Amino acid sequence: MSLARTSLLNTARTVRAPSAAARTFASSAARAQAEAVQKPVLSKEFKIYRWNPDEPSKKPTLQSYTIDLNQCGPMVLDALNKIKNEIDPTLTYRRSCREGICGSCAMNINGQNTLACLCRIEKNTKDTKIYPLPHMYVVKDLVPDLTQFYKQYKSIEPWLKNDNPPEKGEFLQSPEDRKKLDGMYECILCACCSTSCPSYWWNQDEYLGPATLMQAYRWMADSRDSYKQQRGEKLQNDMSMYRCHTIFNCARTCPKGLNPARAIAQIKLDLATE
């Protein structure tokens, strides 16, 4: 082997094989960097509405729980899950998707109807008060009875009705007609808007409420549906729709940013100009 080649091999071995002292220093530095930093405790108090139907003589109360926000996710639903999993397994509430899609975790948080999974925990010293949706019968704790709400939704027949289906293929719709449904089809039926409406509080046996009325117009505005007139006629009475006084509580509280009041106003306009 030539002298030059031997020199190059020795140099390569030197580069590839660092000294034991260098290896020890590198591993020590890595261990130091991997040490977890202990965050200080950031306490937050949650006052949650509690009522148990198995104890009918006991009045509803607000029960306090304190958790460390540095050991919890950022949303109110994360706090509720932490309380249920680690502190009080009897706490009852609805939740499913955790992504603002299913509408299950609708509740009143600090006076605002919203979804717990979309509501961020305020990192301050104030307590957070959590109630079920207002003016609804309560099943238990934060679970409202939505039987009447879904019964009203069913009453508007929320499906496509057309007695003349196309001979071949699907019902076609232009992009312009499809765009008319934007701002209505996204509704997830969480009931935040309806339970924020004073007219719905006092007349929910007859007044359909913002969520159901917006869904009624969603089908009236659909170019593929041929029952617009019949749908409108069902709303032509004193209570089904005309209890809406356009105070926009529904639009302000909708966690999806929709505007039921606008849809209700459009129904009124369409019925008045037919």
Number of C-alpha atoms within 10 A of each C-alpha: 5 6 7 8 10 10 10 11 11 10 11 10 10 11 10 8 9 10 10 8 8 10 12 11 11 11 11 12 11 11 10 10 10 9 8 7 7 7 8 9 11 14 16 19 17 21 17 21 18 19 22 18 12 8 9 9 8 10 9 15 13 15 13 13 17 15 18 14 19 13 13 16 14 17 17 22 22 19 25 24 18 18 19 15 12 10 14 13 11 12 19 17 20 14 18 12 11 17 11 20 16 16 25 21 24 28 27 21 19 13 13 17 27 25 29 28 24 18 16 15 18 14 12 11 10 10 17 19 17 24 22 25 29 19 16 17 14 17 16 19 21 23 22 20 15 15 10 14 21 13 12 20 18 12 12 19 13 14 12 13 14 12 9 9 11 10 7 6 7 8 13 10 12 8 8 8 13 14 11 14 18 11 17 20 13 13 23 16 19 26 25 27 28 29 26 25 23 17 19 20 16 11 14 21 14 14 22 29 32 30 29 28 24 26 25 26 23 21 24 22 19 18 16 17 16 16 15 16 12 10 16 17 10 12 20 13 10 10 17 19 22 17 17 21 13 15 11 17 19 25 20 16 20 23 22 18 13 22 22 29 22 16 22 25 17 15 21 16 11 13 13 8 6 6
